[in-house]
Amino acid sequence: MSGNAAVDLDVHSDTDGRHRRRARNREAVVDALLRLIDLGHLEPTIAEIADTAGLSARSVFRYFDDLDDLVRAAVARQRERLAPLMADTVAPELPLPERIERFVAHRIELLEVMGNVGRVARLRAPFQPLVADELRRIRQVMASHVETAFGPELGTGDARARRLAAVDVVTSFEAYDAYRRDHGFDRATATRTMTDALERLLAGGAADAAAEESTDAG
């Protein structure tokens, strides 16, 4: 191997090493930010984030172009964390009571994983378009879960839109946060409350669907 070739290999090795360190440190900063929020530090300082990541405060923005870049990376990491829970899990052919039970269990698991990060996201959304866009995406996915699980019971026309909105609200992050924080419910009581609300909201739609089937049969 010639001397020039050896120098080229060293340059590539150094460059690759810097890229790997940069990627690791970016991940460490994002993980530290989310960890602090999970632990209840809803507005951690750069110094706290850096300390948790094992870096100096001055070095944090060596790895991010600006605050938006850090927010974008945090949004992407939170999306990865939620991804396993963002798929439909309720088979629409199951009996309604079983669908409600499964839906509520899945929805509460998702909301628990969102935790304090979900709370901070809602506080920052009016000021950070990246966060607002991600919340809109999540809300659309969650609404689609409602339609998949309870399509027949939602009814048709204007009634369907109203019932979908009502179910979406009572099973939302904001509602669950109110159950747990404002009303002091434990997880089991919050689960029962959400289940009761769904049963009442969907009962009317189930009755309407049965009446329509009866009319069609006649």
N, C-alpha and C positions, 0 to 999 in steps of 0.2 A: 504494500500500500504506500502511495506517495505521501510526502509531507503535506501537500495541499489537501489531499483527500482526508487526512487525519484532522486537519484544521476544520474542514467543512463538517465533519461528523461532530466535532466538539461544539461548533456553533449551533448545529441543529439540536444537539443534546441540551445545551444551555437554554435555547429558545423553548424547547418542549418542556423543560423543567420549570421555566418561568410561567408558562401557560398553565401547567398543572397546579402550581402554587397559587396562581391567581384564581383559578377555578375553585380550589379547595377553600381559599380564604373568602371568596364570595359566598360559597355555601355556608361557611361557618358564621358569617355575619347574618345571613338570612335566617339560619337555624336559631341563632342567638336572639334575634328580634322576635321570632314567633314563640320561642321558649319563654322569654320574659313576659310576653302578653298572656300566654297560657297560664303563667303563674300569678297573674293579676296586676302586673305592671303595665297599665293600659297606655302609657305614654313614656316608654323608656328613652333615656337620653342616649346620645351617641356614645358617651363615655361608658354607660352601663352596657350597651350592646357590645362595644369593643371589648370590655372586660370579660363579658360572658363568652365571647368568641376567642379570647386569648390573644387579642391584638391590641395595638395602641390606638387611641382615639384618632390620632392624626392620620393613621393609615387607612381608616375605613373607606374614605372616598378616593383612595387609590384604586379601589376595586369596583367602584360604581361611578358612572358619569355624573350623576346628580341624584337628588332625592327621588325623582320619578323612576330612575333606573333601579334604585333599591326597592321602591314600592312595586314595580313591575316584577322583580325577582321574587318578592314576598308573595304576591298574588299567584304567581306560577307555582311556588312551592305549596301554598295552601290548596291550590287546585289539585296537586298531586296527592295531598293528604286526604282530600275528600273524594277523590275519583272512585275508590272501591264502593262508596256508598251512594254514588250518583246515578246508579243504574236502576231501572224498574225491577222490583222484586215481588210484586203482587200479581198473581195470575188472575185475570179478570173473570175466569169461569168459576172461581171458587164461590161458595155461599157468602152473602154479604157480611155476616158476623165474623167469619174467618178473614175476609179481606180487610175489614176494619182493624181487627186485632193485628194482623201482619203489617198493615200500612202504618199504624201508630208505632209499633215496635221499631220498624225501620226508620220512620221519620224522627223519632226521639233519639235514636242512635246517631243519626246524621247531625241533629242539632247539638247533641252533647259534644261531638267532635268539633263542631264549629266553635263552641265555647266562647272564650273571651276574644278570640280573633274575630268572630262574627260580630261581637259587640263593638269592637274598635272599628271594624269596617263600616258599620252603619253610622258611627260618629264622624268618620272621615269622608264618607262618600260625597257630601255636598261640596267638599273642597278639593277632592282628588278624583278627576274623571276616570282614571284607570280603575279605581276601587268601585266607583259607581257602575261602570260597565260590567265588572265582574259580578256585582250583586244582581244586576238585571239578568245576566246569563243564568245565575243560580236560581233566581225566582222563576224564570221560564222553565227550567228543568223540573223544579219542584211542582209547578203547576201541571206540567205534562204527566208527572207521576199520579196526580189526582185524577186526571182524565182517563189514564190507563186503568187505574184501579176501580173507578166508580162511574164509568161512562154511562151505563143505563140509568143509574140512580140520579145523575145530574139533570136528566130531563132534556128538553129541547128549547130552542128559541131563547127568548129573554129570561125565562125561568132558569134555563141551564147556565147562562152567563152569571146570573145572580148567585145561584147555588155554588158554582165553581169558585166565585170570588169569596163567598162565605167560608167554604171549606179551606181554601187557600189561606185565609186570614187566621182561622182558629188553629191551623197546624203550622203556622209560620214560626220563624225564629223569634220574632217580636212577641208573639203570644206565649211561646214556651218560656221566654225570658221573664215575662210578666208572671206566669204561673210560679216560676221558681224564686224569683227575686222579690217581686212586689207582694205576692200572696204567701210566700214562704213555704210553698209546697215541696215535699220531697219528690224524687223521681216517680215513685209509684203513684202518688196522688196526682201529679201532673199527667201521668199516663191515663189514669181513670178520667180525669177532667177532659182531656182531649178526646178520649173514646166516647164519653157521654155526648159531647158536642157533635161529633161525627154521626153518631146514631140518630140524633134528633134532626140534623140537617138532611141526612140522606133518606130518612123515613118517608118524607113527602115525595121525594123523587121516585122511590121504589113503588109507592102507591100509584103515582101517575103512570109509571111504566106498566104496571099491572093492569091499570084501567085501559091504557092504549091497546095492550095485547088483547084484552077482552073485547074491546070494540072491533079490532081488526078481525078477530075470530068470528064475531057475530056477523 
